Amino acid sequence: MFGLSPFSLILIAIIAIMLFGSDLPEVARKFGSRYREFRRSINDVQQQFREIQRETSDALKVDTSDDHRRAEVDDEEEDEPQAPRFTPPS
């Protein structure tokens, strides 16, 4: 559990009992509620990052399709002359 040995967990429990005594259940409840709030806020931030990532990837998909269209238009324009050709007088 948490990468700690059973001896370490027992030692932590003894120190917690010595520090908090009869207030230990209340301290544990407060810690649990703060931890839940912290995890909830972390999840909200992660969700916002995922939404931004999805929006940017959608925007890039639209932009790349526009670039392909522009490339096709540029290819067509290269075949056509850009200015009228000079015809010498006869």
GROMACS elastic network, one bead per residue, 0.5 to 0.9 nm:
[ bonds ]
;  ai    aj funct       b0    kb
    1     4     6  0.59883   500
    1     5     6  0.77597   500
    1     6     6  0.85619   500
    1     9     6  0.88839   500
    2     5     6  0.87542   500
    4     7     6  0.80805   500
    4     8     6  0.60365   500
    4     9     6  0.66236   500
    5     8     6  0.52462   500
    5     9     6  0.64835   500
    5    10     6  0.88402   500
    6     9     6  0.51189   500
    6    10     6  0.62566   500
    6    11     6  0.86274   500
    7    10     6  0.51807   500
    7    11     6  0.61827   500
    7    12     6  0.86750   500
    8    11     6  0.50380   500
    8    12     6  0.61585   500
    8    13     6  0.85947   500
    9    12     6  0.51061   500
    9    13     6  0.61617   500
    9    14     6  0.86859   500
   10    13     6  0.50347   500
   10    14     6  0.62156   500
   10    15     6  0.86868   500
   11    14     6  0.51809   500
   11    15     6  0.62858   500
   11    16     6  0.86194   500
   12    15     6  0.51676   500
   12    16     6  0.60982   500
   12    17     6  0.86406   500
   13    16     6  0.50529   500
   13    17     6  0.61775   500
   13    18     6  0.86002   500
   14    17     6  0.51669   500
   14    18     6  0.61936   500
   14    19     6  0.86546   500
   15    18     6  0.50486   500
   15    19     6  0.61201   500
   15    20     6  0.85689   500
   16    19     6  0.51367   500
   16    20     6  0.59237   500
   16    21     6  0.74780   500
   16    24     6  0.73921   500
   17    20     6  0.54051   500
   17    22     6  0.78047   500
   17    23     6  0.87727   500
   17    24     6  0.67149   500
   18    21     6  0.56168   500
   19    24     6  0.85026   500
   20    23     6  0.53391   500
   20    24     6  0.51741   500
   20    25     6  0.89776   500
   20    27     6  0.77578   500
   21    24     6  0.57286   500
   22    25     6  0.73157   500
   22    26     6  0.85236   500
   23    26     6  0.54239   500
   23    27     6  0.61826   500
   23    28     6  0.86559   500
   24    27     6  0.50233   500
   24    28     6  0.60298   500
   24    29     6  0.86024   500
   25    28     6  0.50434   500
   25    29     6  0.61899   500
   25    30     6  0.86517   500
   26    29     6  0.50943   500
   26    30     6  0.62151   500
   26    31     6  0.85278   500
   27    30     6  0.51118   500
   27    31     6  0.60407   500
   27    32     6  0.85200   500
   28    32     6  0.60458   500
   28    33     6  0.86180   500
   29    32     6  0.50178   500
   29    33     6  0.61673   500
   29    34     6  0.85651   500
   30    33     6  0.51713   500
   30    34     6  0.61051   500
   30    35     6  0.84514   500
   31    34     6  0.51613   500
   31    35     6  0.60077   500
   31    36     6  0.85810   500
   32    35     6  0.50528   500
   32    36     6  0.61583   500
   32    37     6  0.86742   500
   33    36     6  0.50777   500
   33    37     6  0.62618   500
   33    38     6  0.85844   500
   34    37     6  0.50953   500
   34    38     6  0.60934   500
   34    39     6  0.86337   500
   35    39     6  0.61321   500
   35    40     6  0.85017   500
   36    39     6  0.51392   500
   36    40     6  0.60516   500
   36    41     6  0.86013   500
   37    40     6  0.50408   500
   37    41     6  0.61764   500
   37    42     6  0.85907   500
   38    41     6  0.52205   500
   38    42     6  0.62009   500
   38    43     6  0.86405   500
   39    43     6  0.60901   500
   39    44     6  0.85856   500
   40    43     6  0.50867   500
   40    44     6  0.62152   500
   40    45     6  0.87379   500
   41    45     6  0.62656   500
   41    46     6  0.86118   500
   42    45     6  0.51816   500
   42    46     6  0.61832   500
   42    47     6  0.86038   500
   43    46     6  0.50158   500
   43    47     6  0.60765   500
   43    48     6  0.86107   500
   44    47     6  0.50689   500
   44    48     6  0.62394   500
   44    49     6  0.87112   500
   45    48     6  0.50852   500
   45    49     6  0.62922   500
   45    50     6  0.86907   500
   46    49     6  0.50938   500
   46    50     6  0.62173   500
   46    51     6  0.86884   500
   47    50     6  0.50249   500
   47    51     6  0.62077   500
   47    52     6  0.86443   500
   48    51     6  0.50922   500
   48    52     6  0.62156   500
   48    53     6  0.85430   500
   49    52     6  0.50886   500
   49    53     6  0.60342   500
   49    54     6  0.85255   500
   50    54     6  0.60583   500
   50    55     6  0.85469   500
   51    54     6  0.50688   500
   51    55     6  0.61042   500
   51    56     6  0.85810   500
   52    55     6  0.50564   500
   52    56     6  0.61104   500
   52    57     6  0.85131   500
   53    56     6  0.52008   500
   53    57     6  0.60943   500
   53    58     6  0.85248   500
   54    57     6  0.51445   500
   54    58     6  0.60878   500
   54    59     6  0.85326   500
   55    58     6  0.50842   500
   55    59     6  0.60888   500
   55    60     6  0.85815   500
   56    60     6  0.60514   500
   56    61     6  0.85257   500
   57    60     6  0.50197   500
   57    61     6  0.61836   500
   57    62     6  0.87156   500
   58    61     6  0.50868   500
   58    62     6  0.63988   500
   58    63     6  0.86963   500
   59    62     6  0.51492   500
   59    63     6  0.61492   500
   59    64     6  0.86489   500
   60    64     6  0.60185   500
   60    65     6  0.85141   500
   61    64     6  0.53120   500
   61    65     6  0.63434   500
   61    66     6  0.87521   500
   62    65     6  0.52705   500
   62    66     6  0.63409   500
   62    67     6  0.87839   500
   63    66     6  0.50332   500
   63    67     6  0.62257   500
   63    68     6  0.87582   500
   64    68     6  0.63129   500
   64    69     6  0.87009   500
   65    68     6  0.51153   500
   65    69     6  0.63870   500
   65    70     6  0.87219   500
   66    69     6  0.50601   500
   66    70     6  0.61816   500
   66    71     6  0.85988   500
   67    71     6  0.60961   500
   67    72     6  0.86026   500
   68    71     6  0.50313   500
   68    72     6  0.62375   500
   68    73     6  0.86510   500
   69    72     6  0.50898   500
   69    73     6  0.62304   500
   69    74     6  0.85795   500
   70    73     6  0.50097   500
   70    74     6  0.60145   500
   70    75     6  0.85299   500
   71    75     6  0.61382   500
   71    76     6  0.86714   500
   72    75     6  0.51109   500
   72    76     6  0.63668   500
   72    77     6  0.87211   500
   73    76     6  0.51362   500
   73    77     6  0.62119   500
   73    78     6  0.87439   500
   74    77     6  0.50230   500
   74    78     6  0.62396   500
   75    78     6  0.52679   500
   75    79     6  0.69514   500
   76    79     6  0.55920   500
   76    80     6  0.70554   500
   77    80     6  0.52608   500
   77    81     6  0.77024   500
   77    82     6  0.79201   500
   78    81     6  0.71053   500
   78    82     6  0.79231   500
   80    83     6  0.89908   500
   81    84     6  0.69101   500
   81    85     6  0.80103   500
   87    90     6  0.88118   500
